[in-house]
Amino acid sequence: MRSHLCRTTALLLATAALSAAPASAAGLSGRGTPEPPREAECHTRVHGSRATTHCFNPNATTDRVQLHLVCARWWDPAMDTAPVTVGPAQHVSLTQRCWLEIRRAWVTHTPG
């Protein structure tokens, strides 16, 4: 009976060790949820017809940021800035404008 209990315990420990290995290799946390992407921190402000975003990258990896605008008037085209690479511990500012009002402004991130 004692050897059966030892074998069962050893089998459970081996199964736990094998199931934890793929999770860490795939970039998953211990709870099996994916880790959030490491992106630059951006703060966007809209003032009238102009939008500005300030991005700081506190991570060790690079991030490419791009500011997008949707203008309020149907005849005013949507505007996008060129993508800009933000290296580790770097700061960038992006500005774009519409002719009149801005309906929506946001920043997209892609790994650098």
C-alpha positions in Angstrom: 0.0 0.0 0.0 2.8 2.4 0.9 4.6 1.9 -2.5 1.4 2.5 -4.3 1.0 5.9 -2.5 4.6 6.9 -3.3 4.1 6.0 -7.0 0.9 8.0 -7.1 2.5 11.0 -5.4 5.5 10.8 -7.8 3.2 10.6 -10.8 1.2 13.7 -9.6 4.3 15.7 -9.1 5.7 14.8 -12.6 2.3 15.7 -14.2 2.3 19.1 -12.5 5.9 19.8 -13.6 5.1 18.8 -17.2 1.9 20.9 -17.3 3.7 24.0 -16.0 6.5 23.8 -18.6 4.5 24.7 -21.7 2.8 27.6 -20.0 6.0 29.4 -19.2 7.5 28.6 -22.6 4.4 30.1 -24.4 4.6 33.4 -22.4 1.7 32.5 -20.1 1.5 33.4 -16.4 1.2 30.8 -13.7 -2.6 31.0 -14.0 -2.7 30.1 -17.7 -3.5 33.6 -18.9 -1.4 35.4 -21.5 0.9 38.2 -20.3 -0.1 41.6 -21.5 2.0 43.0 -24.3 4.7 45.4 -23.4 3.7 48.7 -25.0 4.7 52.3 -24.5 2.5 54.3 -22.2 0.7 57.0 -24.2 -1.4 59.9 -23.1 -3.5 61.6 -25.8 -5.1 65.1 -25.5 -7.5 66.7 -27.9 -7.7 70.5 -27.9 -10.0 71.9 -30.6 -8.9 70.5 -33.9 -5.5 69.3 -32.8 -4.6 66.0 -31.1 -1.3 65.3 -29.4 0.0 62.1 -27.8 3.0 61.8 -25.6 4.4 58.3 -25.4 7.1 56.9 -23.0 8.5 53.4 -23.3 9.5 52.0 -19.9 10.2 48.5 -21.3 13.4 46.9 -22.6 11.8 46.3 -26.0 11.0 48.8 -28.8 7.4 49.8 -29.7 6.1 51.5 -32.8 3.3 54.0 -32.1 0.9 55.7 -34.5 -1.7 58.4 -33.8 -5.0 58.1 -35.6 -7.8 60.7 -35.9 -11.4 60.5 -37.1 -12.6 64.0 -38.0 -16.2 65.1 -37.1 -17.1 66.5 -40.5 -17.9 64.1 -43.3 -15.8 66.0 -45.8 -12.7 66.1 -43.5 -10.6 63.0 -44.2 -9.4 60.8 -41.4 -5.7 61.5 -40.5 -2.9 59.2 -39.4 0.7 60.0 -38.4 3.6 57.9 -39.7 4.5 55.1 -37.3 7.4 56.1 -34.9 9.7 53.7 -33.1 10.0 54.3 -29.4 13.1 52.7 -28.0 13.6 51.6 -24.4 13.4 54.6 -22.0 12.6 57.0 -24.9 9.8 59.6 -25.2 8.1 60.7 -28.4 5.3 63.2 -29.1 3.0 62.9 -32.1 0.6 65.6 -33.3 -2.1 65.6 -36.0 -5.1 67.8 -36.8 -8.4 68.0 -38.5 -9.8 71.1 -40.2 -12.5 71.6 -37.6 -13.5 69.2 -34.8 -12.1 65.8 -33.9 -14.5 62.9 -33.3 -12.1 60.4 -32.1 -8.3 60.0 -31.5 -6.4 56.8 -30.5 -2.9 55.3 -30.6 -2.0 51.9 -32.0 1.1 49.9 -31.0 3.1 47.3 -32.9 6.2 45.5 -31.7 9.2 47.5 -32.8 
